[in-house]
């Protein structure tokens, strides 16, 4: 039985995220750990990792270095700026899947936001490049972006299913937190499907 330590910092959205993770972990026969000393797997929901989570430090450090990562992406020919859309990148040990885009909606988030192929293709290409160049371990990532003059504008990369991913609960099958758990535990993900549309509001 795997013991999983969920690393969080008390933000409101993390309550729903932790509940979704707990459901997925316990359905697989795992358990939530109360301390790092007994954890088999670390499951971060924050950029601030403890020293004990060394295996993920490199990619988290790259994602924390916002200016550095933006410089790298700009050299690839992408524009840089603020964005209120998120492309879920479900990066498994056997390959990468892309979820439907999440977008800001009022004081919450909504999935899906449908994009044209003209916007999807450069997003997918950038996702692949980032996974490769950062030597990203299996996990769910959110590529935050904007759209300016019909072109993709890169904002940042989140190395875990951050607040916008809550919009996938009850909408995407499996939701992004179940996907995150499957990535961390080495379980297969065959496909991602949309069951409906819902908005999550922070409360």
Secondary structure, 3 states (H helix, E strand, C coil): CCEEEEECCCCCHHHHHHHHHHHHHHHCCCEECCCHHHCCEEEECCCCCCCCCHHHHHHHHHHHCHHHHHHHHHCCCCEECCCCEEEEEEEECCEEEECCEEEEECCEEEEEECCCHHHHHHHHHHHHHHHHHCCCCCEEEEEEEEEECCEEEEEEEECCCCHHHHHHCCCEECCHHHHHHHHHHCCCCCCCEECCCEEEECC
